[in-house]
Amino acid sequence: MALQINSKYPHFSPIIKLKELQDISKIDEYAAFSGTIRYEVTFDMKDIPDNAVLNLGNVYEVAEVWSNDSHLGAKISPQ
C-alpha cells in the first residue's frame, strides 16, 4: 500500500507492507487519511481463464485495475 495526498499526486509515499488487504480507516495512524491509496499485489496464474471476475469488495470513490502494465478498467463507486 502507498499513500499520497492530492497536492503530491502522482508521487506516492514509500510502500507500506500489509499482510492482507484491509480498511485503513481501522488503522489508528491512518484513520483520518484523505487522499489516494494505491494497493498492489503480485501473483502467478498457471491457468488463464477466458473470463474472470475480480471482486474488489467495497470501493469508495474510484478503483482502477492494471495487469502487466495494461489498464483493464476503472469504476466510479456509486457510494
C-alpha positions in Angstrom: 0.0 0.0 0.0 1.2 3.5 -0.7 -0.4 6.8 0.3 -0.5 10.1 -1.4 -2.2 13.5 -0.6 -3.8 15.2 -3.5 -1.2 18.0 -3.8 1.6 15.4 -4.3 -0.2 13.3 -7.0 1.1 11.2 -8.7 4.1 10.8 -6.3 3.3 8.2 -3.6 4.9 7.6 -0.2 7.2 4.6 0.2 5.3 1.3 0.2 3.8 0.1 3.5 3.5 -3.7 3.6 0.3 -5.2 4.8 -0.3 -8.9 5.4 -3.8 -8.6 3.9 -6.0 -6.0 2.2 -7.8 -4.1 4.9 -9.8 -0.9 5.5 -7.1 1.6 6.5 -9.6 3.7 8.4 -9.5 1.0 11.0 -5.7 1.5 11.5 -5.2 4.3 14.1 -2.3 6.1 12.3 -4.3 6.3 9.0 -7.9 6.7 10.3 -8.1 10.4 9.3 -6.2 10.0 6.0 -7.7 11.8 3.0 -6.1 11.3 -0.4 -5.2 8.4 -2.8 -4.3 4.9 -1.8 -2.5 2.5 -4.1 -2.7 -1.2 -3.3 -0.5 -3.6 -5.3 -0.4 -7.4 -5.3 1.7 -9.8 -7.3 0.5 -13.3 -8.1 1.0 -16.0 -10.7 -1.7 -17.8 -12.6 -0.9 -21.1 -14.2 -4.3 -21.5 -16.0 -5.6 -18.3 -17.5 -9.4 -18.4 -17.8 -11.3 -17.0 -20.9 -13.4 -14.9 -18.5 -12.5 -13.9 -14.9 -14.2 -11.7 -12.3 -12.2 -9.6 -9.8 -14.2 -8.8 -6.7 -12.8 -5.6 -5.0 -15.4 -5.6 -2.2 -16.5 -2.2 -1.1 -14.7 0.5 -3.0 -15.3 4.1 -2.1 -14.7 6.6 -4.9 -12.7 5.1 -7.7 -10.9 1.8 -8.4 -8.6 1.2 -11.4 -7.2 -2.2 -12.3 -3.9 -2.8 -14.1 -2.3 -6.1 -15.1 1.1 -6.4 -16.7 1.2 -2.7 -17.4 -2.2 -2.9 -19.2 -5.1 -0.7 -18.0 -8.0 -3.1 -17.6 -10.6 -0.6 -16.5 -11.8 1.9 -13.9 -15.0 2.1 -11.9 -16.5 5.0 -10.1 -18.3 3.9 -7.0 -22.0 4.8 -6.6 -21.5 5.2 -2.8 
